[in-house]
Amino acid sequence: MKQTEIIMPKSCVSCKKLIHPLRLKILPHANTCVKCSTAKPVGCVPINSHKTGNTIQILPHDIAASMNKNCARSGYGITRSLRGKNG
């Protein structure tokens, strides 16, 4: 039988609400809840795809999502988007 981890409830230092147990499981030393966290979401955009390995660029989430959406268009969507033409 697998031993269950016991996670003690912890309050957010900013809003005083309880921090979700799953957040504490992943980040045991977290002092803030997700809502009060100052961490910014990030995303990535592939900038080089090669058979020996890929290279990605880490960007703010909204910019990465926009670039990935443009790349998903037919052809070279991101290039057309940057030139101002509709894809």
Phi and psi restraints in degrees (range 20) as a CNS / XPLOR table:
assign (resid 1 and name C) (resid 2 and name N)
       (resid 2 and name CA) (resid 2 and name C) 1.0 -78.9 20.0 2
assign (resid 2 and name N) (resid 2 and name CA)
       (resid 2 and name C) (resid 3 and name N) 1.0 133.3 20.0 2
assign (resid 2 and name C) (resid 3 and name N)
       (resid 3 and name CA) (resid 3 and name C) 1.0 -74.7 20.0 2
assign (resid 3 and name N) (resid 3 and name CA)
       (resid 3 and name C) (resid 4 and name N) 1.0 133.0 20.0 2
assign (resid 3 and name C) (resid 4 and name N)
       (resid 4 and name CA) (resid 4 and name C) 1.0 -86.6 20.0 2
assign (resid 4 and name N) (resid 4 and name CA)
       (resid 4 and name C) (resid 5 and name N) 1.0 132.5 20.0 2
assign (resid 4 and name C) (resid 5 and name N)
       (resid 5 and name CA) (resid 5 and name C) 1.0 -78.3 20.0 2
assign (resid 5 and name N) (resid 5 and name CA)
       (resid 5 and name C) (resid 6 and name N) 1.0 136.7 20.0 2
assign (resid 5 and name C) (resid 6 and name N)
       (resid 6 and name CA) (resid 6 and name C) 1.0 -101.4 20.0 2
assign (resid 6 and name N) (resid 6 and name CA)
       (resid 6 and name C) (resid 7 and name N) 1.0 121.3 20.0 2
assign (resid 6 and name C) (resid 7 and name N)
       (resid 7 and name CA) (resid 7 and name C) 1.0 -107.6 20.0 2
assign (resid 7 and name N) (resid 7 and name CA)
       (resid 7 and name C) (resid 8 and name N) 1.0 118.7 20.0 2
assign (resid 7 and name C) (resid 8 and name N)
       (resid 8 and name CA) (resid 8 and name C) 1.0 -74.7 20.0 2
assign (resid 8 and name N) (resid 8 and name CA)
       (resid 8 and name C) (resid 9 and name N) 1.0 136.2 20.0 2
assign (resid 8 and name C) (resid 9 and name N)
       (resid 9 and name CA) (resid 9 and name C) 1.0 -60.0 20.0 2
assign (resid 9 and name N) (resid 9 and name CA)
       (resid 9 and name C) (resid 10 and name N) 1.0 145.5 20.0 2
assign (resid 9 and name C) (resid 10 and name N)
       (resid 10 and name CA) (resid 10 and name C) 1.0 -140.4 20.0 2
assign (resid 10 and name N) (resid 10 and name CA)
       (resid 10 and name C) (resid 11 and name N) 1.0 140.9 20.0 2
assign (resid 10 and name C) (resid 11 and name N)
       (resid 11 and name CA) (resid 11 and name C) 1.0 -96.6 20.0 2
assign (resid 11 and name N) (resid 11 and name CA)
       (resid 11 and name C) (resid 12 and name N) 1.0 146.5 20.0 2
assign (resid 11 and name C) (resid 12 and name N)
       (resid 12 and name CA) (resid 12 and name C) 1.0 -67.1 20.0 2
assign (resid 12 and name N) (resid 12 and name CA)
       (resid 12 and name C) (resid 13 and name N) 1.0 136.7 20.0 2
assign (resid 12 and name C) (resid 13 and name N)
       (resid 13 and name CA) (resid 13 and name C) 1.0 -72.8 20.0 2
assign (resid 13 and name N) (resid 13 and name CA)
       (resid 13 and name C) (resid 14 and name N) 1.0 -19.4 20.0 2
assign (resid 13 and name C) (resid 14 and name N)
       (resid 14 and name CA) (resid 14 and name C) 1.0 -89.9 20.0 2
assign (resid 14 and name N) (resid 14 and name CA)
       (resid 14 and name C) (resid 15 and name N) 1.0 -56.5 20.0 2
assign (resid 14 and name C) (resid 15 and name N)
       (resid 15 and name CA) (resid 15 and name C) 1.0 -101.7 20.0 2
assign (resid 15 and name N) (resid 15 and name CA)
       (resid 15 and name C) (resid 16 and name N) 1.0 -8.0 20.0 2
assign (resid 15 and name C) (resid 16 and name N)
       (resid 16 and name CA) (resid 16 and name C) 1.0 69.5 20.0 2
assign (resid 16 and name N) (resid 16 and name CA)
       (resid 16 and name C) (resid 17 and name N) 1.0 6.3 20.0 2
assign (resid 16 and name C) (resid 17 and name N)
       (resid 17 and name CA) (resid 17 and name C) 1.0 -81.3 20.0 2
assign (resid 17 and name N) (resid 17 and name CA)
       (resid 17 and name C) (resid 18 and name N) 1.0 160.5 20.0 2
assign (resid 17 and name C) (resid 18 and name N)
       (resid 18 and name CA) (resid 18 and name C) 1.0 -68.9 20.0 2
assign (resid 18 and name N) (resid 18 and name CA)
       (resid 18 and name C) (resid 19 and name N) 1.0 138.6 20.0 2
assign (resid 18 and name C) (resid 19 and name N)
       (resid 19 and name CA) (resid 19 and name C) 1.0 -79.8 20.0 2
assign (resid 19 and name N) (resid 19 and name CA)
       (resid 19 and name C) (resid 20 and name N) 1.0 134.3 20.0 2
assign (resid 19 and name C) (resid 20 and name N)
       (resid 20 and name CA) (resid 20 and name C) 1.0 -57.4 20.0 2
assign (resid 20 and name N) (resid 20 and name CA)
       (resid 20 and name C) (resid 21 and name N) 1.0 136.7 20.0 2
assign (resid 20 and name C) (resid 21 and name N)
       (resid 21 and name CA) (resid 21 and name C) 1.0 -58.1 20.0 2
assign (resid 21 and name N) (resid 21 and name CA)
       (resid 21 and name C) (resid 22 and name N) 1.0 -34.1 20.0 2
assign (resid 21 and name C) (resid 22 and name N)
       (resid 22 and name CA) (resid 22 and name C) 1.0 -67.1 20.0 2
assign (resid 22 and name N) (resid 22 and name CA)
       (resid 22 and name C) (resid 23 and name N) 1.0 -35.4 20.0 2
assign (resid 22 and name C) (resid 23 and name N)
       (resid 23 and name CA) (resid 23 and name C) 1.0 -63.9 20.0 2
assign (resid 23 and name N) (resid 23 and name CA)
       (resid 23 and name C) (resid 24 and name N) 1.0 -42.0 20.0 2
assign (resid 23 and name C) (resid 24 and name N)
       (resid 24 and name CA) (resid 24 and name C) 1.0 -69.1 20.0 2
assign (resid 24 and name N) (resid 24 and name CA)
       (resid 24 and name C) (resid 25 and name N) 1.0 -28.6 20.0 2
assign (resid 24 and name C) (resid 25 and name N)
       (resid 25 and name CA) (resid 25 and name C) 1.0 -67.4 20.0 2
assign (resid 25 and name N) (resid 25 and name CA)
       (resid 25 and name C) (resid 26 and name N) 1.0 -41.2 20.0 2
assign (resid 25 and name C) (resid 26 and name N)
       (resid 26 and name CA) (resid 26 and name C) 1.0 -79.9 20.0 2
assign (resid 26 and name N) (resid 26 and name CA)
       (resid 26 and name C) (resid 27 and name N) 1.0 -41.3 20.0 2
assign (resid 26 and name C) (resid 27 and name N)
       (resid 27 and name CA) (resid 27 and name C) 1.0 -123.0 20.0 2
assign (resid 27 and name N) (resid 27 and name CA)
       (resid 27 and name C) (resid 28 and name N) 1.0 80.3 20.0 2
assign (resid 27 and name C) (resid 28 and name N)
       (resid 28 and name CA) (resid 28 and name C) 1.0 -58.4 20.0 2
assign (resid 28 and name N) (resid 28 and name CA)
       (resid 28 and name C) (resid 29 and name N) 1.0 -25.8 20.0 2
assign (resid 28 and name C) (resid 29 and name N)
       (resid 29 and name CA) (resid 29 and name C) 1.0 -97.4 20.0 2
assign (resid 29 and name N) (resid 29 and name CA)
       (resid 29 and name C) (resid 30 and name N) 1.0 12.8 20.0 2
assign (resid 29 and name C) (resid 30 and name N)
       (resid 30 and name CA) (resid 30 and name C) 1.0 -63.3 20.0 2
assign (resid 30 and name N) (resid 30 and name CA)
       (resid 30 and name C) (resid 31 and name N) 1.0 135.5 20.0 2
assign (resid 30 and name C) (resid 31 and name N)
       (resid 31 and name CA) (resid 31 and name C) 1.0 -109.7 20.0 2
assign (resid 31 and name N) (resid 31 and name CA)
       (resid 31 and name C) (resid 32 and name N) 1.0 -7.2 20.0 2
assign (resid 31 and name C) (resid 32 and name N)
       (resid 32 and name CA) (resid 32 and name C) 1.0 -128.8 20.0 2
assign (resid 32 and name N) (resid 32 and name CA)
       (resid 32 and name C) (resid 33 and name N) 1.0 154.8 20.0 2
assign (resid 32 and name C) (resid 33 and name N)
       (resid 33 and name CA) (resid 33 and name C) 1.0 -77.5 20.0 2
assign (resid 33 and name N) (resid 33 and name CA)
       (resid 33 and name C) (resid 34 and name N) 1.0 173.1 20.0 2
assign (resid 33 and name C) (resid 34 and name N)
       (resid 34 and name CA) (resid 34 and name C) 1.0 -60.8 20.0 2
assign (resid 34 and name N) (resid 34 and name CA)
       (resid 34 and name C) (resid 35 and name N) 1.0 -42.6 20.0 2
assign (resid 34 and name C) (resid 35 and name N)
       (resid 35 and name CA) (resid 35 and name C) 1.0 -61.9 20.0 2
assign (resid 35 and name N) (resid 35 and name CA)
       (resid 35 and name C) (resid 36 and name N) 1.0 -37.0 20.0 2
assign (resid 35 and name C) (resid 36 and name N)
       (resid 36 and name CA) (resid 36 and name C) 1.0 -90.8 20.0 2
assign (resid 36 and name N) (resid 36 and name CA)
       (resid 36 and name C) (resid 37 and name N) 1.0 -7.7 20.0 2
assign (resid 36 and name C) (resid 37 and name N)
       (resid 37 and name CA) (resid 37 and name C) 1.0 -63.2 20.0 2
assign (resid 37 and name N) (resid 37 and name CA)
       (resid 37 and name C) (resid 38 and name N) 1.0 144.3 20.0 2
assign (resid 37 and name C) (resid 38 and name N)
       (resid 38 and name CA) (resid 38 and name C) 1.0 -95.3 20.0 2
assign (resid 38 and name N) (resid 38 and name CA)
       (resid 38 and name C) (resid 39 and name N) 1.0 -1.1 20.0 2
assign (resid 38 and name C) (resid 39 and name N)
       (resid 39 and name CA) (resid 39 and name C) 1.0 -67.5 20.0 2
assign (resid 39 and name N) (resid 39 and name CA)
       (resid 39 and name C) (resid 40 and name N) 1.0 136.4 20.0 2
assign (resid 39 and name C) (resid 40 and name N)
       (resid 40 and name CA) (resid 40 and name C) 1.0 -98.0 20.0 2
assign (resid 40 and name N) (resid 40 and name CA)
       (resid 40 and name C) (resid 41 and name N) 1.0 137.6 20.0 2
assign (resid 40 and name C) (resid 41 and name N)
       (resid 41 and name CA) (resid 41 and name C) 1.0 -67.2 20.0 2
assign (resid 41 and name N) (resid 41 and name CA)
       (resid 41 and name C) (resid 42 and name N) 1.0 143.1 20.0 2
assign (resid 41 and name C) (resid 42 and name N)
       (resid 42 and name CA) (resid 42 and name C) 1.0 -123.0 20.0 2
assign (resid 42 and name N) (resid 42 and name CA)
       (resid 42 and name C) (resid 43 and name N) 1.0 165.0 20.0 2
assign (resid 42 and name C) (resid 43 and name N)
       (resid 43 and name CA) (resid 43 and name C) 1.0 -142.3 20.0 2
assign (resid 43 and name N) (resid 43 and name CA)
       (resid 43 and name C) (resid 44 and name N) 1.0 178.3 20.0 2
assign (resid 43 and name C) (resid 44 and name N)
       (resid 44 and name CA) (resid 44 and name C) 1.0 -136.6 20.0 2
assign (resid 44 and name N) (resid 44 and name CA)
       (resid 44 and name C) (resid 45 and name N) 1.0 154.5 20.0 2
assign (resid 44 and name C) (resid 45 and name N)
       (resid 45 and name CA) (resid 45 and name C) 1.0 -129.5 20.0 2
assign (resid 45 and name N) (resid 45 and name CA)
       (resid 45 and name C) (resid 46 and name N) 1.0 127.8 20.0 2
assign (resid 45 and name C) (resid 46 and name N)
       (resid 46 and name CA) (resid 46 and name C) 1.0 -68.9 20.0 2
assign (resid 46 and name N) (resid 46 and name CA)
       (resid 46 and name C) (resid 47 and name N) 1.0 128.8 20.0 2
assign (resid 46 and name C) (resid 47 and name N)
       (resid 47 and name CA) (resid 47 and name C) 1.0 -113.0 20.0 2
assign (resid 47 and name N) (resid 47 and name CA)
       (resid 47 and name C) (resid 48 and name N) 1.0 -11.9 20.0 2
assign (resid 47 and name C) (resid 48 and name N)
       (resid 48 and name CA) (resid 48 and name C) 1.0 -155.7 20.0 2
assign (resid 48 and name N) (resid 48 and name CA)
       (resid 48 and name C) (resid 49 and name N) 1.0 118.9 20.0 2
assign (resid 48 and name C) (resid 49 and name N)
       (resid 49 and name CA) (resid 49 and name C) 1.0 -112.1 20.0 2
assign (resid 49 and name N) (resid 49 and name CA)
       (resid 49 and name C) (resid 50 and name N) 1.0 124.1 20.0 2
assign (resid 49 and name C) (resid 50 and name N)
       (resid 50 and name CA) (resid 50 and name C) 1.0 -143.6 20.0 2
assign (resid 50 and name N) (resid 50 and name CA)
       (resid 50 and name C) (resid 51 and name N) 1.0 153.1 20.0 2
assign (resid 50 and name C) (resid 51 and name N)
       (resid 51 and name CA) (resid 51 and name C) 1.0 -63.1 20.0 2
assign (resid 51 and name N) (resid 51 and name CA)
       (resid 51 and name C) (resid 52 and name N) 1.0 -22.7 20.0 2
assign (resid 51 and name C) (resid 52 and name N)
       (resid 52 and name CA) (resid 52 and name C) 1.0 -94.6 20.0 2
assign (resid 52 and name N) (resid 52 and name CA)
       (resid 52 and name C) (resid 53 and name N) 1.0 -4.1 20.0 2
assign (resid 52 and name C) (resid 53 and name N)
       (resid 53 and name CA) (resid 53 and name C) 1.0 155.5 20.0 2
assign (resid 53 and name N) (resid 53 and name CA)
       (resid 53 and name C) (resid 54 and name N) 1.0 157.6 20.0 2
assign (resid 53 and name C) (resid 54 and name N)
       (resid 54 and name CA) (resid 54 and name C) 1.0 -110.5 20.0 2
assign (resid 54 and name N) (resid 54 and name CA)
       (resid 54 and name C) (resid 55 and name N) 1.0 154.3 20.0 2
assign (resid 54 and name C) (resid 55 and name N)
       (resid 55 and name CA) (resid 55 and name C) 1.0 -118.6 20.0 2
assign (resid 55 and name N) (resid 55 and name CA)
       (resid 55 and name C) (resid 56 and name N) 1.0 136.4 20.0 2
assign (resid 55 and name C) (resid 56 and name N)
       (resid 56 and name CA) (resid 56 and name C) 1.0 -124.3 20.0 2
assign (resid 56 and name N) (resid 56 and name CA)
       (resid 56 and name C) (resid 57 and name N) 1.0 158.5 20.0 2
assign (resid 56 and name C) (resid 57 and name N)
       (resid 57 and name CA) (resid 57 and name C) 1.0 -114.8 20.0 2
assign (resid 57 and name N) (resid 57 and name CA)
       (resid 57 and name C) (resid 58 and name N) 1.0 124.6 20.0 2
assign (resid 57 and name C) (resid 58 and name N)
       (resid 58 and name CA) (resid 58 and name C) 1.0 -84.4 20.0 2
assign (resid 58 and name N) (resid 58 and name CA)
       (resid 58 and name C) (resid 59 and name N) 1.0 128.6 20.0 2
assign (resid 58 and name C) (resid 59 and name N)
       (resid 59 and name CA) (resid 59 and name C) 1.0 -137.7 20.0 2
assign (resid 59 and name N) (resid 59 and name CA)
       (resid 59 and name C) (resid 60 and name N) 1.0 166.2 20.0 2
assign (resid 59 and name C) (resid 60 and name N)
       (resid 60 and name CA) (resid 60 and name C) 1.0 -56.9 20.0 2
assign (resid 60 and name N) (resid 60 and name CA)
       (resid 60 and name C) (resid 61 and name N) 1.0 146.4 20.0 2
assign (resid 60 and name C) (resid 61 and name N)
       (resid 61 and name CA) (resid 61 and name C) 1.0 -53.7 20.0 2
assign (resid 61 and name N) (resid 61 and name CA)
       (resid 61 and name C) (resid 62 and name N) 1.0 -46.2 20.0 2
assign (resid 61 and name C) (resid 62 and name N)
       (resid 62 and name CA) (resid 62 and name C) 1.0 -65.6 20.0 2
assign (resid 62 and name N) (resid 62 and name CA)
       (resid 62 and name C) (resid 63 and name N) 1.0 -38.3 20.0 2
assign (resid 62 and name C) (resid 63 and name N)
       (resid 63 and name CA) (resid 63 and name C) 1.0 -69.2 20.0 2
assign (resid 63 and name N) (resid 63 and name CA)
       (resid 63 and name C) (resid 64 and name N) 1.0 -43.6 20.0 2
assign (resid 63 and name C) (resid 64 and name N)
       (resid 64 and name CA) (resid 64 and name C) 1.0 -62.1 20.0 2
assign (resid 64 and name N) (resid 64 and name CA)
       (resid 64 and name C) (resid 65 and name N) 1.0 -42.0 20.0 2
assign (resid 64 and name C) (resid 65 and name N)
       (resid 65 and name CA) (resid 65 and name C) 1.0 -62.7 20.0 2
assign (resid 65 and name N) (resid 65 and name CA)
       (resid 65 and name C) (resid 66 and name N) 1.0 -41.4 20.0 2
assign (resid 65 and name C) (resid 66 and name N)
       (resid 66 and name CA) (resid 66 and name C) 1.0 -64.8 20.0 2
assign (resid 66 and name N) (resid 66 and name CA)
       (resid 66 and name C) (resid 67 and name N) 1.0 -44.8 20.0 2
assign (resid 66 and name C) (resid 67 and name N)
       (resid 67 and name CA) (resid 67 and name C) 1.0 -66.1 20.0 2
assign (resid 67 and name N) (resid 67 and name CA)
       (resid 67 and name C) (resid 68 and name N) 1.0 -41.4 20.0 2
assign (resid 67 and name C) (resid 68 and name N)
       (resid 68 and name CA) (resid 68 and name C) 1.0 -64.5 20.0 2
assign (resid 68 and name N) (resid 68 and name CA)
       (resid 68 and name C) (resid 69 and name N) 1.0 -36.7 20.0 2
assign (resid 68 and name C) (resid 69 and name N)
       (resid 69 and name CA) (resid 69 and name C) 1.0 -63.4 20.0 2
assign (resid 69 and name N) (resid 69 and name CA)
       (resid 69 and name C) (resid 70 and name N) 1.0 -44.6 20.0 2
assign (resid 69 and name C) (resid 70 and name N)
       (resid 70 and name CA) (resid 70 and name C) 1.0 -65.5 20.0 2
assign (resid 70 and name N) (resid 70 and name CA)
       (resid 70 and name C) (resid 71 and name N) 1.0 -36.3 20.0 2
assign (resid 70 and name C) (resid 71 and name N)
       (resid 71 and name CA) (resid 71 and name C) 1.0 -67.9 20.0 2
assign (resid 71 and name N) (resid 71 and name CA)
       (resid 71 and name C) (resid 72 and name N) 1.0 -26.9 20.0 2
assign (resid 71 and name C) (resid 72 and name N)
       (resid 72 and name CA) (resid 72 and name C) 1.0 -74.3 20.0 2
assign (resid 72 and name N) (resid 72 and name CA)
       (resid 72 and name C) (resid 73 and name N) 1.0 -11.5 20.0 2
assign (resid 72 and name C) (resid 73 and name N)
       (resid 73 and name CA) (resid 73 and name C) 1.0 -67.5 20.0 2
assign (resid 73 and name N) (resid 73 and name CA)
       (resid 73 and name C) (resid 74 and name N) 1.0 165.0 20.0 2
assign (resid 73 and name C) (resid 74 and name N)
       (resid 74 and name CA) (resid 74 and name C) 1.0 -66.2 20.0 2
assign (resid 74 and name N) (resid 74 and name CA)
       (resid 74 and name C) (resid 75 and name N) 1.0 145.7 20.0 2
assign (resid 74 and name C) (resid 75 and name N)
       (resid 75 and name CA) (resid 75 and name C) 1.0 69.7 20.0 2
assign (resid 75 and name N) (resid 75 and name CA)
       (resid 75 and name C) (resid 76 and name N) 1.0 -142.1 20.0 2
assign (resid 75 and name C) (resid 76 and name N)
       (resid 76 and name CA) (resid 76 and name C) 1.0 -99.0 20.0 2
assign (resid 76 and name N) (resid 76 and name CA)
       (resid 76 and name C) (resid 77 and name N) 1.0 68.8 20.0 2
assign (resid 76 and name C) (resid 77 and name N)
       (resid 77 and name CA) (resid 77 and name C) 1.0 -53.7 20.0 2
assign (resid 77 and name N) (resid 77 and name CA)
       (resid 77 and name C) (resid 78 and name N) 1.0 -39.8 20.0 2
assign (resid 77 and name C) (resid 78 and name N)
       (resid 78 and name CA) (resid 78 and name C) 1.0 -67.8 20.0 2
assign (resid 78 and name N) (resid 78 and name CA)
       (resid 78 and name C) (resid 79 and name N) 1.0 -37.2 20.0 2
assign (resid 78 and name C) (resid 79 and name N)
       (resid 79 and name CA) (resid 79 and name C) 1.0 -65.4 20.0 2
assign (resid 79 and name N) (resid 79 and name CA)
       (resid 79 and name C) (resid 80 and name N) 1.0 -45.8 20.0 2
assign (resid 79 and name C) (resid 80 and name N)
       (resid 80 and name CA) (resid 80 and name C) 1.0 -63.8 20.0 2
assign (resid 80 and name N) (resid 80 and name CA)
       (resid 80 and name C) (resid 81 and name N) 1.0 -38.3 20.0 2
assign (resid 80 and name C) (resid 81 and name N)
       (resid 81 and name CA) (resid 81 and name C) 1.0 -64.2 20.0 2
assign (resid 81 and name N) (resid 81 and name CA)
       (resid 81 and name C) (resid 82 and name N) 1.0 -40.6 20.0 2
assign (resid 81 and name C) (resid 82 and name N)
       (resid 82 and name CA) (resid 82 and name C) 1.0 -69.4 20.0 2
assign (resid 82 and name N) (resid 82 and name CA)
       (resid 82 and name C) (resid 83 and name N) 1.0 -28.6 20.0 2
assign (resid 82 and name C) (resid 83 and name N)
       (resid 83 and name CA) (resid 83 and name C) 1.0 -82.5 20.0 2
assign (resid 83 and name N) (resid 83 and name CA)
       (resid 83 and name C) (resid 84 and name N) 1.0 -6.1 20.0 2
assign (resid 83 and name C) (resid 84 and name N)
       (resid 84 and name CA) (resid 84 and name C) 1.0 91.7 20.0 2
assign (resid 84 and name N) (resid 84 and name CA)
       (resid 84 and name C) (resid 85 and name N) 1.0 4.9 20.0 2
assign (resid 84 and name C) (resid 85 and name N)
       (resid 85 and name CA) (resid 85 and name C) 1.0 -92.1 20.0 2
assign (resid 85 and name N) (resid 85 and name CA)
       (resid 85 and name C) (resid 86 and name N) 1.0 149.4 20.0 2
assign (resid 85 and name C) (resid 86 and name N)
       (resid 86 and name CA) (resid 86 and name C) 1.0 -75.3 20.0 2
assign (resid 86 and name N) (resid 86 and name CA)
       (resid 86 and name C) (resid 87 and name N) 1.0 144.5 20.0 2
